[in-house]
Amino acid sequence: MSTIRVLLVDDHALFRQGVASLLADERDFEVVGEAVDGQQALEMARELMPDVILMDVSMPVMDGLAATRRIKAEMPHVRIVVLTLSDGESARFEAIQCGASGYLPKMAEPRVLYDTLRRVVAEGEAPASRVMAAPLLQGPLAGPASPPPRRRTPPS
């Protein structure tokens, strides 16, 4: 198995160091860099060419969604997994629209993080992507729902 090169992007040092420590426990991950904002993530992605980027959303200078758009425009082969406190459908949809291959809440179990990163690199999408797609496609952007069929009343 080859090593998965990971770039961590979060403005909280303690969180970055915690994730880096978790990934160090798995032999197939190598943290190649840590960025504190979206602008630095863009610059480091250009230099390091990671396999996958774990991207926080809410950061100074350039937020994670703007950074995701820019990175994907320049380096479409780089996979990005958005890792955030927000778990709403609109946030997930926006992350996927920006080019993210996956979306994980920060409260996810380490095993889910590992599995997601491996799947994103191997298959191009996170296991949750298909699960997330159903409610997103049925949401407000899917258009108006069909009215229920009319029940026929028997003649009197």
N, C-alpha and C positions, 0 to 999 in steps of 0.2 A: 504494500500500500504506500502510495506517495504522500508526502507531507502537504497539508493544506496551509497555505500562507494567509494569515489573518491580519488585517489592519483594524485596530480598535479606535472608535471615534466617540468620545464622550467628554463633556467638560468637567466631569467629576473624577479627580485622580483616584480616589478610593474605589470607585466603581470600576474604572479601567484596570486598576491593579488586581482587584478581586477576580474579574473575568480572565485576565491574563494568567493568574494563578490557577484557575480552574482549567483553562486550556492547556497549561503546562503539564497537568496530570495525565493528559491523553497524548499518546506517542505520535499520533498523526496530525497534530496541530503545531504550528509555529507562529507566534505573534511576531510579525516583522516590523511593527510600528504602532505608535499611539499618537492620536491627534486630539487636540482640545476643542476644535471647531470645524465647521464645514470647509472653510477656506484652506486650513492646514490639511484637512483630509484630501482635498483635491490635489494639492501640491504633493503630498506623500504618495497618493495613488499613482500619480504620474511617474514618480521616482522609483517606487517599490514594486509596482505591478502585482498587488496581492491577488490571491484567488478569490477571496471574499472579504467584504468590509462589514463589520458590525457597526451600524450607524445610529447614534442617538438622534432624536428629532429636535428637541429644544436646546439650542446652543447659541452662544454669542457669535458675532461677526457674520457667519452664514449658517443658517439652520440646516438640519440634516436632509430635509426634503429638497431644498435648493441644491445642496451639494450632490444629492443622489441624481438629480436631473443632469447636472453638469458632468458628473463622472460618467454616467451612462452615455451621454452624448459623445464624449471623447473616447471612452474605453468601454464599448458595449459588452465586451467579454467578461468584465469584472462583475462579479455577483455582489449584491448588496442585500443585507438583512437588516431591516429597521428594528431596533431594540428600544422600546420606550415604555414609559409608565402608562400612557394612554392606551386603552383597549377598545375604543369605540369603533363601530363599523366605518364611520366617515374617515377616521384617521387611517384605518387599514386600507381603505379604498384609495385614499390620497397617496399613501406610500407606494402601492402597486402602480398607480397611474404615473408616478414619478420614475418608475423603472425598478423598484425594489423587487427582488426575487422572493422575498419572504418577510414576515413580520412576526416579532415575538414580544410579548410583554416582559418587562424587566423582572417580574416575579416568577418567570418560568423556571422549572427545575433544570439543573445542569444537564441531565440526560437529554432533555428536550432541546437544549442549546446545541449539544454535540450532534444529535441526530439531524437537526435542522441544517447546520453548517455542512455536514457530510452530504446530505441530500441535495442541497443547493448547488454544491460544487459538482456532484456526480450527475445530477439530472436537470439542473437549471431552475428548480423551484423547490420551495419548502413543502413538507408534507401538509402544512396547514393551508397552503395556497388553494388547493382544490376545495377544502372545507370552507374557506373564507369566500370563495367565489359564489357559492349558491346564495347566501343571504345578500351579498352585494348585487348580484344580478337580479334578485327579486326586490331590491330596494327601490327608492324613489327614482333612480336613474333608469330603471327598466321600463318606465312608462306606466300608463294606467293599467290597472288590473282588469281582466275581463269580468263583466257582470256575471253573477251566478245565473245558471239556467232557470228560466221561468217554469214554474210548476203549472201544469195544466190542471184546471179544475174540471171534474166530470160534469156533464150537463145535468141540470136538475129536472 
